[in-house]
């Protein structure tokens, strides 16, 4: 038996897809429940979420407000509404009206492009608001994972971390661990897994072994990892690689800046104040903003993507960051065009997703290529149906 394991969570089972948060917050901000989302109003807001197609809780009569509570927690987690202040941490009136949309929430609602929304998520995820076991303070899971991935890159030549590596040594660790030990375990797992002929059986055995130090169900290792990786990707700093993660090349410099600190002993009220008004980021510094813009331009040139900043002013931090977000949006559109062009040759995968949807969800994983298997979570079938029909139309 080793060190007791705690799995941190960036989302929750009622809101596994962060892409829906903007829609939900807009619905909430325009509702009569803005600043009053407790008691019977939870059930009423859940009805709104149902009617908007953001949740499907009609078959869960035993609790008609559980989704509303989970969405409220996520709005607060990202600083889009004022979180509830515990008595030991301070007074609610010193922060703001509980459950009311914050200045940062208003900023998020005005973010009209995907890169702009990603930057809002990044500001929230960069803050240290997850408690470290013991008395070490708070940490940012995003910053911690970036530090692990950068150390992996230093040792192996790539920042890539696979799904099973993240499941066992990513969201189960924090700054109370020695980062070199964590990376040693990941590399050891990787090397042993390469030699294993039955990858799924190997993974199951490793989960069982690691689960000896975990006092909850072992399914959480993989169930929570899929959700946590989805929330990490919404930051725009990491992207999907197989079923795992890799640092976005154009954001490598920013990743290094963020990974330099992960732990904080600041009072949580100070963190909340920053969270609700928009946390600062390295690109708020003039020299860093310039470096990130140049980095983005280099990526576009490398990939032969034409751009023209024209007469855009780029002398102040806001101007430079606006230009960078413009280029990121261009990069995203180019990425979407390339993605669309690949769909005809991916008809078999599209068909496999449709088969899983007909069954109401599930997995199709080849033991020889487990890292590239496909999965449709049962509680996300509507979103997957929309996505796979779009892919089918493109194909």
Secondary structure, 3 states (H helix, E strand, C coil): CCCCCCCCCCCECCECCHHHHHHHHHHHHCCCCCCCCCCHHHHHHHHHHHHCCCCCCCCCCCCCCHHHHHHHHHHHHCCCECCCCCCCCCCHHHCCCCCCECHHHHHHHHCCCHHHHHHHHHHHHCCCCEECCCCCCEECHHHHHHHHHHHHHHHHCCCCECHHHHHHHCCCCCCCCCHHHHHHHHHHHHHHHHHCCCHHHHHHHHHHHHHHHCCCCCCHHHHHHHHHHHHHHCCCCEEEECCEEEECHHHHHHHHHHHCCCEECCCHHHHHHHHHHCCCCHHHCHHHHHHHHHHHHHHHHHCCCCCCCCCCCCCCHHHHHHHHHHHHHHHHHHHHHHHHHHHHHHHHHHHHHHHHHHCCCEEECCHHHHHHCEEECHHHHHHHHHHHHHHHHHC
